[in-house]
């Protein structure tokens, strides 16, 4: 998602929901819960700085889930979209 302009609350909440939907088959249950908690945090955030920090946390956890899925032993490198990574 990496944006240069500040993200709005609505955009961040939408990004979190999309992330949950895309990663539901590869993320651990506690990771999905963490994404949901970050959504609650975004709803209560006081300003753009807090939203930016929450966005960083979401992107970091998303990257971790995707890297773990690609590097799992015995599993093909399939992205959440179902396409193989070249």
C-alpha angles and dihedrals in degrees: 000000000000105000127181094209121066114275119237123233091247093051092049093048090049091048091051092051091048090048091052091049093048096046101038092105097048106030122088117246092251090053091053088050090052091052089052091049089051087053090055089048090052091052090055098039115131100214151339094293092058091045090052091052091049090049090053090052092049092049092046094051091043091052091049092052093048094047092048091050092050094047099044112127114253094010125110117240097258121162120223088260089065095248121125116244112240 
